[in-house]
Amino acid sequence: MANIKKGDLVEVITGKKQDNGGDRGKQGKVLEVLTDQDRVIVEGVNYVTRHNRVGQTQRGTKTGGIETFEAPIHISNVALVDPETKKPTRVGHRVEEQVKDGVKRTVRVRYAKKSGKDL
């Protein structure tokens, strides 16, 4: 079971500090999880600029120019944010029983462990 999923609030825990133009300490929502590469795309973090060559489509409209977008960041460089303390925390799993339509089922559930001073 994955520790970080799409839609989770995460914080960048490595890299340059924000004072030096980095992303460490920034929080954002996970837009996409790239499981085969062990990377995540986080909203508002790791912006890169791509220069696309100017071209034309069949209709004659111009394409290209400079675009900025979020690049993937390695999953080990982010930590899940505890919803109560708003600090980065570790993720645990516990086994619970759910009753759905009269059927008992064992399910693994994620929970935020107690967040310490700093991670």
Backbone as XML, in Angstrom:
<?xml version="1.0"?>
<chain id="A" units="angstrom">
  <residue number="1" name="MET">
    <atom name="N" x="0.846" y="-1.175" z="0.000"/>
    <atom name="CA" x="0.000" y="0.000" z="0.000"/>
    <atom name="C" x="0.894" y="1.241" z="0.000"/>
  </residue>
  <residue number="2" name="ALA">
    <atom name="N" x="0.554" y="2.185" z="-0.829"/>
    <atom name="CA" x="1.375" y="3.388" z="-0.969"/>
    <atom name="C" x="1.156" y="4.338" z="0.201"/>
  </residue>
  <residue number="3" name="ASN">
    <atom name="N" x="2.217" y="4.997" z="0.615"/>
    <atom name="CA" x="2.110" y="5.969" z="1.697"/>
    <atom name="C" x="1.511" y="7.277" z="1.222"/>
  </residue>
  <residue number="4" name="ILE">
    <atom name="N" x="1.801" y="7.666" z="-0.011"/>
    <atom name="CA" x="1.328" y="8.936" z="-0.542"/>
    <atom name="C" x="0.449" y="8.661" z="-1.746"/>
  </residue>
  <residue number="5" name="LYS">
    <atom name="N" x="-0.723" y="9.292" z="-1.750"/>
    <atom name="CA" x="-1.684" y="9.097" z="-2.830"/>
    <atom name="C" x="-2.075" y="10.439" z="-3.423"/>
  </residue>
  <residue number="6" name="LYS">
    <atom name="N" x="-2.744" y="10.387" z="-4.565"/>
    <atom name="CA" x="-3.223" y="11.589" z="-5.227"/>
    <atom name="C" x="-4.209" y="12.313" z="-4.312"/>
  </residue>
  <residue number="7" name="GLY">
    <atom name="N" x="-4.034" y="13.625" z="-4.187"/>
    <atom name="CA" x="-4.929" y="14.420" z="-3.353"/>
    <atom name="C" x="-4.417" y="14.659" z="-1.943"/>
  </residue>
  <residue number="8" name="ASP">
    <atom name="N" x="-3.342" y="13.969" z="-1.540"/>
    <atom name="CA" x="-2.781" y="14.159" z="-0.199"/>
    <atom name="C" x="-2.064" y="15.506" z="-0.106"/>
  </residue>
  <residue number="9" name="LEU">
    <atom name="N" x="-2.027" y="16.063" z="1.103"/>
    <atom name="CA" x="-1.250" y="17.272" z="1.366"/>
    <atom name="C" x="0.123" y="16.835" z="1.841"/>
  </residue>
  <residue number="10" name="VAL">
    <atom name="N" x="1.171" y="17.266" z="1.131"/>
    <atom name="CA" x="2.536" y="16.869" z="1.469"/>
    <atom name="C" x="3.410" y="18.113" z="1.624"/>
  </residue>
  <residue number="11" name="GLU">
    <atom name="N" x="4.562" y="17.916" z="2.277"/>
    <atom name="CA" x="5.542" y="18.990" z="2.444"/>
    <atom name="C" x="6.885" y="18.508" z="1.941"/>
  </residue>
  <residue number="12" name="VAL">
    <atom name="N" x="7.608" y="19.391" z="1.248"/>
    <atom name="CA" x="8.946" y="19.066" z="0.761"/>
    <atom name="C" x="9.903" y="19.146" z="1.949"/>
  </residue>
  <residue number="13" name="ILE">
    <atom name="N" x="10.667" y="18.062" z="2.174"/>
    <atom name="CA" x="11.527" y="18.014" z="3.354"/>
    <atom name="C" x="13.010" y="18.088" z="3.014"/>
  </residue>
  <residue number="14" name="THR">
    <atom name="N" x="13.371" y="18.123" z="1.739"/>
    <atom name="CA" x="14.778" y="18.218" z="1.356"/>
    <atom name="C" x="14.958" y="19.291" z="0.292"/>
  </residue>
  <residue number="15" name="GLY">
    <atom name="N" x="16.205" y="19.632" z="0.014"/>
    <atom name="CA" x="16.510" y="20.606" z="-1.025"/>
    <atom name="C" x="16.888" y="21.943" z="-0.429"/>
  </residue>
  <residue number="16" name="LYS">
    <atom name="N" x="16.970" y="22.952" z="-1.291"/>
    <atom name="CA" x="17.328" y="24.298" z="-0.861"/>
    <atom name="C" x="16.201" y="24.912" z="-0.036"/>
  </residue>
  <residue number="17" name="LYS">
    <atom name="N" x="16.592" y="25.775" z="0.900"/>
    <atom name="CA" x="15.596" y="26.500" z="1.679"/>
    <atom name="C" x="14.899" y="27.517" z="0.787"/>
  </residue>
  <residue number="18" name="GLN">
    <atom name="N" x="13.739" y="27.968" z="1.215"/>
    <atom name="CA" x="12.983" y="28.937" z="0.428"/>
    <atom name="C" x="13.708" y="30.274" z="0.339"/>
  </residue>
  <residue number="19" name="ASP">
    <atom name="N" x="14.529" y="30.601" z="1.352"/>
    <atom name="CA" x="15.296" y="31.853" z="1.319"/>
    <atom name="C" x="16.255" y="31.868" z="0.133"/>
  </residue>
  <residue number="20" name="ASN">
    <atom name="N" x="16.775" y="30.687" z="-0.233"/>
    <atom name="CA" x="17.743" y="30.576" z="-1.325"/>
    <atom name="C" x="17.095" y="30.176" z="-2.639"/>
  </residue>
  <residue number="21" name="GLY">
    <atom name="N" x="15.786" y="30.319" z="-2.749"/>
    <atom name="CA" x="15.106" y="30.021" z="-3.996"/>
    <atom name="C" x="14.698" y="28.568" z="-4.152"/>
  </residue>
  <residue number="22" name="GLY">
    <atom name="N" x="14.735" y="27.797" z="-3.082"/>
    <atom name="CA" x="14.364" y="26.389" z="-3.143"/>
    <atom name="C" x="12.918" y="26.154" z="-2.746"/>
  </residue>
  <residue number="23" name="ASP">
    <atom name="N" x="12.593" y="24.883" z="-2.567"/>
    <atom name="CA" x="11.217" y="24.504" z="-2.265"/>
    <atom name="C" x="11.051" y="23.855" z="-0.889"/>
  </residue>
  <residue number="24" name="ARG">
    <atom name="N" x="12.137" y="23.707" z="-0.119"/>
    <atom name="CA" x="12.020" y="23.031" z="1.174"/>
    <atom name="C" x="11.052" y="23.793" z="2.086"/>
  </residue>
  <residue number="25" name="GLY">
    <atom name="N" x="10.132" y="23.053" z="2.687"/>
    <atom name="CA" x="9.152" y="23.657" z="3.581"/>
    <atom name="C" x="7.839" y="24.006" z="2.915"/>
  </residue>
  <residue number="26" name="LYS">
    <atom name="N" x="7.791" y="23.971" z="1.589"/>
    <atom name="CA" x="6.548" y="24.273" z="0.885"/>
    <atom name="C" x="5.587" y="23.097" z="1.004"/>
  </residue>
  <residue number="27" name="GLN">
    <atom name="N" x="4.306" y="23.407" z="1.128"/>
    <atom name="CA" x="3.277" y="22.379" z="1.183"/>
    <atom name="C" x="2.395" y="22.504" z="-0.049"/>
  </residue>
  <residue number="28" name="GLY">
    <atom name="N" x="1.908" y="21.365" z="-0.524"/>
    <atom name="CA" x="1.030" y="21.367" z="-1.679"/>
    <atom name="C" x="0.306" y="20.048" z="-1.817"/>
  </residue>
  <residue number="29" name="LYS">
    <atom name="N" x="-0.701" y="20.049" z="-2.669"/>
    <atom name="CA" x="-1.508" y="18.865" z="-2.902"/>
    <atom name="C" x="-0.865" y="18.025" z="-4.002"/>
  </residue>
  <residue number="30" name="VAL">
    <atom name="N" x="-0.902" y="16.704" z="-3.842"/>
    <atom name="CA" x="-0.335" y="15.802" z="-4.848"/>
    <atom name="C" x="-1.286" y="15.746" z="-6.039"/>
  </residue>
  <residue number="31" name="LEU">
    <atom name="N" x="-0.777" y="16.119" z="-7.216"/>
    <atom name="CA" x="-1.576" y="16.095" z="-8.432"/>
    <atom name="C" x="-1.526" y="14.742" z="-9.124"/>
  </residue>
  <residue number="32" name="GLU">
    <atom name="N" x="-0.357" y="14.088" z="-9.048"/>
    <atom name="CA" x="-0.177" y="12.818" z="-9.751"/>
    <atom name="C" x="0.930" y="12.025" z="-9.065"/>
  </residue>
  <residue number="33" name="VAL">
    <atom name="N" x="0.770" y="10.701" z="-9.042"/>
    <atom name="CA" x="1.790" y="9.811" z="-8.497"/>
    <atom name="C" x="2.304" y="8.944" z="-9.635"/>
  </residue>
  <residue number="34" name="LEU">
    <atom name="N" x="3.610" y="9.007" z="-9.896"/>
    <atom name="CA" x="4.236" y="8.203" z="-10.945"/>
    <atom name="C" x="4.901" y="7.009" z="-10.257"/>
  </residue>
  <residue number="35" name="THR">
    <atom name="N" x="4.163" y="5.901" z="-10.115"/>
    <atom name="CA" x="4.633" y="4.772" z="-9.314"/>
    <atom name="C" x="5.833" y="4.079" z="-9.935"/>
  </residue>
  <residue number="36" name="ASP">
    <atom name="N" x="5.898" y="4.003" z="-11.260"/>
    <atom name="CA" x="7.017" y="3.312" z="-11.903"/>
    <atom name="C" x="8.334" y="4.055" z="-11.719"/>
  </residue>
  <residue number="37" name="GLN">
    <atom name="N" x="8.281" y="5.379" z="-11.518"/>
    <atom name="CA" x="9.490" y="6.180" z="-11.335"/>
    <atom name="C" x="9.702" y="6.597" z="-9.877"/>
  </residue>
  <residue number="38" name="ASP">
    <atom name="N" x="8.780" y="6.227" z="-8.968"/>
    <atom name="CA" x="8.820" y="6.645" z="-7.558"/>
    <atom name="C" x="8.856" y="8.161" z="-7.425"/>
  </residue>
  <residue number="39" name="ARG">
    <atom name="N" x="8.027" y="8.841" z="-8.177"/>
    <atom name="CA" x="7.985" y="10.302" z="-8.144"/>
    <atom name="C" x="6.552" y="10.796" z="-8.011"/>
  </residue>
  <residue number="40" name="VAL">
    <atom name="N" x="6.412" y="12.019" z="-7.514"/>
    <atom name="CA" x="5.102" y="12.650" z="-7.390"/>
    <atom name="C" x="5.169" y="14.049" z="-7.985"/>
  </residue>
  <residue number="41" name="ILE">
    <atom name="N" x="4.035" y="14.537" z="-8.461"/>
    <atom name="CA" x="3.927" y="15.912" z="-8.936"/>
    <atom name="C" x="3.090" y="16.654" z="-7.908"/>
  </residue>
  <residue number="42" name="VAL">
    <atom name="N" x="3.697" y="17.698" z="-7.311"/>
    <atom name="CA" x="3.053" y="18.441" z="-6.239"/>
    <atom name="C" x="2.689" y="19.832" z="-6.749"/>
  </residue>
  <residue number="43" name="GLU">
    <atom name="N" x="1.486" y="20.270" z="-6.405"/>
    <atom name="CA" x="0.972" y="21.559" z="-6.849"/>
    <atom name="C" x="1.796" y="22.701" z="-6.251"/>
  </residue>
  <residue number="44" name="GLY">
    <atom name="N" x="2.355" y="23.559" z="-7.103"/>
    <atom name="CA" x="3.095" y="24.733" z="-6.654"/>
    <atom name="C" x="4.537" y="24.477" z="-6.259"/>
  </residue>
  <residue number="45" name="VAL">
    <atom name="N" x="5.060" y="23.275" z="-6.526"/>
    <atom name="CA" x="6.417" y="22.921" z="-6.120"/>
    <atom name="C" x="7.205" y="22.448" z="-7.331"/>
  </residue>
  <residue number="46" name="ASN">
    <atom name="N" x="8.493" y="22.776" z="-7.376"/>
    <atom name="CA" x="9.417" y="22.327" z="-8.424"/>
    <atom name="C" x="8.988" y="22.803" z="-9.809"/>
  </residue>
  <residue number="47" name="TYR">
    <atom name="N" x="8.773" y="24.118" z="-9.928"/>
    <atom name="CA" x="8.412" y="24.694" z="-11.220"/>
    <atom name="C" x="9.624" y="24.697" z="-12.148"/>
  </residue>
  <residue number="48" name="VAL">
    <atom name="N" x="9.411" y="24.294" z="-13.392"/>
    <atom name="CA" x="10.456" y="24.350" z="-14.409"/>
    <atom name="C" x="9.901" y="25.079" z="-15.627"/>
  </residue>
  <residue number="49" name="THR">
    <atom name="N" x="10.806" y="25.615" z="-16.430"/>
    <atom name="CA" x="10.420" y="26.358" z="-17.630"/>
    <atom name="C" x="10.845" y="25.574" z="-18.850"/>
  </residue>
  <residue number="50" name="ARG">
    <atom name="N" x="9.939" y="25.425" z="-19.782"/>
    <atom name="CA" x="10.256" y="24.737" z="-21.028"/>
    <atom name="C" x="10.039" y="25.708" z="-22.189"/>
  </residue>
  <residue number="51" name="HIS">
    <atom name="N" x="11.034" y="25.782" z="-23.072"/>
    <atom name="CA" x="10.943" y="26.616" z="-24.265"/>
    <atom name="C" x="10.571" y="25.714" z="-25.433"/>
  </residue>
  <residue number="52" name="ASN">
    <atom name="N" x="9.380" y="25.929" z="-25.978"/>
    <atom name="CA" x="8.912" y="25.122" z="-27.104"/>
    <atom name="C" x="9.119" y="25.878" z="-28.408"/>
  </residue>
  <residue number="53" name="ARG">
    <atom name="N" x="9.538" y="25.150" z="-29.420"/>
    <atom name="CA" x="9.769" y="25.749" z="-30.729"/>
    <atom name="C" x="8.439" y="26.220" z="-31.328"/>
  </residue>
  <residue number="54" name="VAL">
    <atom name="N" x="8.478" y="27.375" z="-31.969"/>
    <atom name="CA" x="7.279" y="27.927" z="-32.584"/>
    <atom name="C" x="6.968" y="27.152" z="-33.857"/>
  </residue>
  <residue number="55" name="GLY">
    <atom name="N" x="5.710" y="26.751" z="-33.985"/>
    <atom name="CA" x="5.272" y="26.035" z="-35.173"/>
    <atom name="C" x="3.859" y="26.444" z="-35.517"/>
  </residue>
  <residue number="56" name="GLN">
    <atom name="N" x="3.296" y="25.754" z="-36.513"/>
    <atom name="CA" x="1.919" y="26.039" z="-36.920"/>
    <atom name="C" x="1.134" y="24.746" z="-36.991"/>
  </residue>
  <residue number="57" name="THR">
    <atom name="N" x="-0.137" y="24.828" z="-36.599"/>
    <atom name="CA" x="-1.019" y="23.683" z="-36.728"/>
    <atom name="C" x="-1.652" y="23.706" z="-38.113"/>
  </residue>
  <residue number="58" name="GLN">
    <atom name="N" x="-2.498" y="22.738" z="-38.413"/>
    <atom name="CA" x="-3.170" y="22.669" z="-39.717"/>
    <atom name="C" x="-4.037" y="23.899" z="-39.966"/>
  </residue>
  <residue number="59" name="ARG">
    <atom name="N" x="-4.609" y="24.443" z="-38.916"/>
    <atom name="CA" x="-5.489" y="25.609" z="-39.061"/>
    <atom name="C" x="-4.716" y="26.911" z="-39.179"/>
  </residue>
  <residue number="60" name="GLY">
    <atom name="N" x="-3.427" y="26.884" z="-38.922"/>
    <atom name="CA" x="-2.616" y="28.088" z="-39.057"/>
    <atom name="C" x="-2.362" y="28.814" z="-37.748"/>
  </residue>
  <residue number="61" name="THR">
    <atom name="N" x="-2.804" y="28.241" z="-36.628"/>
    <atom name="CA" x="-2.550" y="28.908" z="-35.350"/>
    <atom name="C" x="-1.115" y="28.631" z="-34.905"/>
  </residue>
  <residue number="62" name="LYS">
    <atom name="N" x="-0.547" y="29.603" z="-34.225"/>
    <atom name="CA" x="0.839" y="29.480" z="-33.752"/>
    <atom name="C" x="0.882" y="28.647" z="-32.475"/>
  </residue>
  <residue number="63" name="THR">
    <atom name="N" x="1.902" y="27.809" z="-32.371"/>
    <atom name="CA" x="2.134" y="27.049" z="-31.148"/>
    <atom name="C" x="3.542" y="27.362" z="-30.671"/>
  </residue>
  <residue number="64" name="GLY">
    <atom name="N" x="3.825" y="27.002" z="-29.437"/>
    <atom name="CA" x="5.169" y="27.216" z="-28.924"/>
    <atom name="C" x="5.224" y="28.371" z="-27.955"/>
  </residue>
  <residue number="65" name="GLY">
    <atom name="N" x="6.435" y="28.683" z="-27.533"/>
    <atom name="CA" x="6.641" y="29.742" z="-26.563"/>
    <atom name="C" x="7.217" y="29.183" z="-25.276"/>
  </residue>
  <residue number="66" name="ILE">
    <atom name="N" x="7.106" y="29.955" z="-24.213"/>
    <atom name="CA" x="7.650" y="29.558" z="-22.921"/>
    <atom name="C" x="6.496" y="29.119" z="-22.030"/>
  </residue>
  <residue number="67" name="GLU">
    <atom name="N" x="6.608" y="27.921" z="-21.464"/>
    <atom name="CA" x="5.580" y="27.452" z="-20.537"/>
    <atom name="C" x="6.230" y="26.978" z="-19.248"/>
  </residue>
  <residue number="68" name="THR">
    <atom name="N" x="5.549" y="27.230" z="-18.140"/>
    <atom name="CA" x="6.037" y="26.787" z="-16.831"/>
    <atom name="C" x="5.063" y="25.753" z="-16.290"/>
  </residue>
  <residue number="69" name="PHE">
    <atom name="N" x="5.610" y="24.706" z="-15.669"/>
    <atom name="CA" x="4.776" y="23.654" z="-15.114"/>
    <atom name="C" x="5.535" y="22.959" z="-13.996"/>
  </residue>
  <residue number="70" name="GLU">
    <atom name="N" x="4.801" y="22.149" z="-13.209"/>
    <atom name="CA" x="5.415" y="21.419" z="-12.102"/>
    <atom name="C" x="6.092" y="20.166" z="-12.633"/>
  </residue>
  <residue number="71" name="ALA">
    <atom name="N" x="7.333" y="19.965" z="-12.237"/>
    <atom name="CA" x="8.072" y="18.770" z="-12.622"/>
    <atom name="C" x="7.973" y="17.750" z="-11.488"/>
  </residue>
  <residue number="72" name="PRO">
    <atom name="N" x="8.170" y="16.464" z="-11.788"/>
    <atom name="CA" x="8.102" y="15.451" z="-10.728"/>
    <atom name="C" x="9.231" y="15.605" z="-9.717"/>
  </residue>
  <residue number="73" name="ILE">
    <atom name="N" x="8.946" y="15.220" z="-8.481"/>
    <atom name="CA" x="9.925" y="15.235" z="-7.399"/>
    <atom name="C" x="9.920" y="13.840" z="-6.780"/>
  </residue>
  <residue number="74" name="HIS">
    <atom name="N" x="11.084" y="13.374" z="-6.340"/>
    <atom name="CA" x="11.170" y="12.010" z="-5.815"/>
    <atom name="C" x="10.329" y="11.869" z="-4.556"/>
  </residue>
  <residue number="75" name="ILE">
    <atom name="N" x="9.693" y="10.718" z="-4.425"/>
    <atom name="CA" x="8.741" y="10.488" z="-3.338"/>
    <atom name="C" x="9.414" y="10.509" z="-1.971"/>
  </residue>
  <residue number="76" name="SER">
    <atom name="N" x="10.728" y="10.247" z="-1.917"/>
    <atom name="CA" x="11.437" y="10.265" z="-0.639"/>
    <atom name="C" x="11.718" y="11.687" z="-0.166"/>
  </residue>
  <residue number="77" name="ASN">
    <atom name="N" x="11.521" y="12.674" z="-1.032"/>
    <atom name="CA" x="11.794" y="14.064" z="-0.674"/>
    <atom name="C" x="10.561" y="14.794" z="-0.162"/>
  </residue>
  <residue number="78" name="VAL">
    <atom name="N" x="9.440" y="14.088" z="-0.040"/>
    <atom name="CA" x="8.226" y="14.692" z="0.494"/>
    <atom name="C" x="7.714" y="13.854" z="1.653"/>
  </residue>
  <residue number="79" name="ALA">
    <atom name="N" x="6.986" y="14.495" z="2.558"/>
    <atom name="CA" x="6.385" y="13.798" z="3.696"/>
    <atom name="C" x="4.927" y="14.216" z="3.808"/>
  </residue>
  <residue number="80" name="LEU">
    <atom name="N" x="4.099" y="13.282" z="4.198"/>
    <atom name="CA" x="2.681" y="13.544" z="4.390"/>
    <atom name="C" x="2.504" y="14.520" z="5.545"/>
  </residue>
  <residue number="81" name="VAL">
    <atom name="N" x="1.545" y="15.447" z="5.416"/>
    <atom name="CA" x="1.299" y="16.447" z="6.444"/>
    <atom name="C" x="0.183" y="15.945" z="7.359"/>
  </residue>
  <residue number="82" name="ASP">
    <atom name="N" x="0.450" y="16.008" z="8.682"/>
    <atom name="CA" x="-0.547" y="15.624" z="9.679"/>
    <atom name="C" x="-1.680" y="16.650" z="9.642"/>
  </residue>
  <residue number="83" name="PRO">
    <atom name="N" x="-2.940" y="16.213" z="9.453"/>
    <atom name="CA" x="-4.037" y="17.178" z="9.326"/>
    <atom name="C" x="-4.280" y="18.005" z="10.594"/>
  </residue>
  <residue number="84" name="GLU">
    <atom name="N" x="-3.897" y="17.484" z="11.768"/>
    <atom name="CA" x="-4.146" y="18.218" z="13.007"/>
    <atom name="C" x="-3.069" y="19.259" z="13.288"/>
  </residue>
  <residue number="85" name="THR">
    <atom name="N" x="-1.788" y="18.868" z="13.170"/>
    <atom name="CA" x="-0.700" y="19.777" z="13.526"/>
    <atom name="C" x="-0.147" y="20.552" z="12.339"/>
  </residue>
  <residue number="86" name="LYS">
    <atom name="N" x="-0.508" y="20.162" z="11.126"/>
    <atom name="CA" x="-0.012" y="20.796" z="9.885"/>
    <atom name="C" x="1.502" y="20.705" z="9.756"/>
  </residue>
  <residue number="87" name="LYS">
    <atom name="N" x="2.096" y="19.633" z="10.324"/>
    <atom name="CA" x="3.533" y="19.398" z="10.221"/>
    <atom name="C" x="3.762" y="18.080" z="9.499"/>
  </residue>
  <residue number="88" name="PRO">
    <atom name="N" x="4.950" y="17.913" z="8.881"/>
    <atom name="CA" x="5.228" y="16.637" z="8.207"/>
    <atom name="C" x="5.288" y="15.498" z="9.215"/>
  </residue>
  <residue number="89" name="THR">
    <atom name="N" x="4.809" y="14.338" z="8.818"/>
    <atom name="CA" x="4.748" y="13.204" z="9.723"/>
    <atom name="C" x="4.957" y="11.913" z="8.954"/>
  </residue>
  <residue number="90" name="ARG">
    <atom name="N" x="5.156" y="10.831" z="9.700"/>
    <atom name="CA" x="5.291" y="9.513" z="9.087"/>
    <atom name="C" x="3.915" y="8.885" z="8.958"/>
  </residue>
  <residue number="91" name="VAL">
    <atom name="N" x="3.827" y="7.886" z="8.106"/>
    <atom name="CA" x="2.547" y="7.246" z="7.836"/>
    <atom name="C" x="2.566" y="5.838" z="8.392"/>
  </residue>
  <residue number="92" name="GLY">
    <atom name="N" x="1.485" y="5.470" z="9.077"/>
    <atom name="CA" x="1.342" y="4.111" z="9.578"/>
    <atom name="C" x="0.118" y="3.462" z="8.966"/>
  </residue>
  <residue number="93" name="HIS">
    <atom name="N" x="0.015" y="2.153" z="9.127"/>
    <atom name="CA" x="-1.136" y="1.416" z="8.633"/>
    <atom name="C" x="-1.680" y="0.579" z="9.777"/>
  </residue>
  <residue number="94" name="ARG">
    <atom name="N" x="-2.984" y="0.496" z="9.869"/>
    <atom name="CA" x="-3.597" y="-0.382" z="10.856"/>
    <atom name="C" x="-4.712" y="-1.159" z="10.176"/>
  </residue>
  <residue number="95" name="VAL">
    <atom name="N" x="-4.985" y="-2.337" z="10.714"/>
    <atom name="CA" x="-5.999" y="-3.211" z="10.135"/>
    <atom name="C" x="-7.302" y="-2.993" z="10.892"/>
  </residue>
  <residue number="96" name="GLU">
    <atom name="N" x="-8.353" y="-2.673" z="10.152"/>
    <atom name="CA" x="-9.669" y="-2.456" z="10.732"/>
    <atom name="C" x="-10.683" y="-3.335" z="10.030"/>
  </residue>
  <residue number="97" name="GLU">
    <atom name="N" x="-11.776" y="-3.571" z="10.714"/>
    <atom name="CA" x="-12.864" y="-4.325" z="10.096"/>
    <atom name="C" x="-13.963" y="-3.366" z="9.706"/>
  </residue>
  <residue number="98" name="GLN">
    <atom name="N" x="-14.421" y="-3.482" z="8.461"/>
    <atom name="CA" x="-15.514" y="-2.667" z="7.966"/>
    <atom name="C" x="-16.700" y="-3.554" z="7.677"/>
  </residue>
  <residue number="99" name="VAL">
    <atom name="N" x="-17.873" y="-3.033" z="7.961"/>
    <atom name="CA" x="-19.095" y="-3.762" z="7.635"/>
    <atom name="C" x="-19.796" y="-2.988" z="6.536"/>
  </residue>
  <residue number="100" name="LYS">
    <atom name="N" x="-19.895" y="-3.625" z="5.369"/>
    <atom name="CA" x="-20.533" y="-2.984" z="4.230"/>
    <atom name="C" x="-21.544" y="-3.962" z="3.653"/>
  </residue>
  <residue number="101" name="ASP">
    <atom name="N" x="-22.794" y="-3.564" z="3.635"/>
    <atom name="CA" x="-23.892" y="-4.404" z="3.132"/>
    <atom name="C" x="-23.955" y="-5.738" z="3.876"/>
  </residue>
  <residue number="102" name="GLY">
    <atom name="N" x="-23.695" y="-5.703" z="5.176"/>
    <atom name="CA" x="-23.773" y="-6.908" z="5.983"/>
    <atom name="C" x="-22.584" y="-7.841" z="5.857"/>
  </residue>
  <residue number="103" name="VAL">
    <atom name="N" x="-21.525" y="-7.432" z="5.138"/>
    <atom name="CA" x="-20.346" y="-8.267" z="4.944"/>
    <atom name="C" x="-19.182" y="-7.656" z="5.702"/>
  </residue>
  <residue number="104" name="LYS">
    <atom name="N" x="-18.533" y="-8.456" z="6.571"/>
    <atom name="CA" x="-17.346" y="-7.980" z="7.283"/>
    <atom name="C" x="-16.137" y="-8.104" z="6.374"/>
  </residue>
  <residue number="105" name="ARG">
    <atom name="N" x="-15.302" y="-7.102" z="6.429"/>
    <atom name="CA" x="-14.129" y="-7.087" z="5.565"/>
    <atom name="C" x="-12.975" y="-6.448" z="6.321"/>
  </residue>
  <residue number="106" name="THR">
    <atom name="N" x="-11.774" y="-7.030" z="6.235"/>
    <atom name="CA" x="-10.595" y="-6.434" z="6.862"/>
    <atom name="C" x="-9.930" y="-5.505" z="5.855"/>
  </residue>
  <residue number="107" name="VAL">
    <atom name="N" x="-9.626" y="-4.297" z="6.320"/>
    <atom name="CA" x="-9.089" y="-3.265" z="5.437"/>
    <atom name="C" x="-7.889" y="-2.623" z="6.109"/>
  </residue>
  <residue number="108" name="ARG">
    <atom name="N" x="-6.849" y="-2.346" z="5.325"/>
    <atom name="CA" x="-5.699" y="-1.594" z="5.832"/>
    <atom name="C" x="-5.995" y="-0.109" z="5.655"/>
  </residue>
  <residue number="109" name="VAL">
    <atom name="N" x="-5.831" y="0.639" z="6.744"/>
    <atom name="CA" x="-6.148" y="2.056" z="6.739"/>
    <atom name="C" x="-4.889" y="2.850" z="7.076"/>
  </residue>
  <residue number="110" name="ARG">
    <atom name="N" x="-4.650" y="3.941" z="6.331"/>
    <atom name="CA" x="-3.512" y="4.806" z="6.626"/>
    <atom name="C" x="-3.868" y="5.750" z="7.764"/>
  </residue>
  <residue number="111" name="TYR">
    <atom name="N" x="-2.862" y="6.096" z="8.572"/>
    <atom name="CA" x="-3.050" y="7.126" z="9.582"/>
    <atom name="C" x="-1.730" y="7.845" z="9.792"/>
  </residue>
  <residue number="112" name="ALA">
    <atom name="N" x="-1.832" y="9.103" z="10.215"/>
    <atom name="CA" x="-0.632" y="9.909" z="10.455"/>
    <atom name="C" x="-0.135" y="9.614" z="11.852"/>
  </residue>
  <residue number="113" name="LYS">
    <atom name="N" x="1.132" y="9.200" z="11.952"/>
    <atom name="CA" x="1.722" y="8.963" z="13.264"/>
    <atom name="C" x="1.951" y="10.312" z="13.939"/>
  </residue>
  <residue number="114" name="LYS">
    <atom name="N" x="2.257" y="10.281" z="15.221"/>
    <atom name="CA" x="2.463" y="11.519" z="15.963"/>
    <atom name="C" x="3.668" y="12.244" z="15.374"/>
  </residue>
  <residue number="115" name="SER">
    <atom name="N" x="3.453" y="13.501" z="14.954"/>
    <atom name="CA" x="4.546" y="14.263" z="14.352"/>
    <atom name="C" x="5.398" y="14.883" z="15.436"/>
  </residue>
  <residue number="116" name="GLY">
    <atom name="N" x="6.697" y="14.775" z="15.246"/>
    <atom name="CA" x="7.632" y="15.292" z="16.234"/>
    <atom name="C" x="7.926" y="16.761" z="16.015"/>
  </residue>
  <residue number="117" name="LYS">
    <atom name="N" x="9.039" y="17.183" z="16.549"/>
    <atom name="CA" x="9.456" y="18.578" z="16.432"/>
    <atom name="C" x="9.710" y="18.926" z="14.971"/>
  </residue>
  <residue number="118" name="ASP">
    <atom name="N" x="10.553" y="18.161" z="14.337"/>
    <atom name="CA" x="10.871" y="18.332" z="12.913"/>
    <atom name="C" x="11.172" y="16.980" z="12.334"/>
  </residue>
  <residue number="119" name="LEU">
    <atom name="N" x="10.933" y="16.804" z="11.060"/>
    <atom name="CA" x="11.266" y="15.545" z="10.402"/>
    <atom name="C" x="12.532" y="15.665" z="9.603"/>
  </residue>
</chain>
